[in-house]
């Protein structure tokens, strides 16, 4: 599989969040970014297929990806 390299500019907060996620999950920053792209693609496909993505917290259900 061919791999591509990109450069990205992050705000300080976004970069700290990326570092935190990587440490918490025991992954590299690159792996966290790949996972984020895969999740965003899944959300987009679900939305395009007419699905709703819901989150339940404390008994409250909320749509997180409105159409």
Buried (B, 14 or more C-beta within 10 A) or exposed (E): EEEEEEEEEEEEEEEEEBEEBBEEEEBEBEEBBEEEEEEEEEBEEEBEEEEEEEEEEEEEEEEEBEE
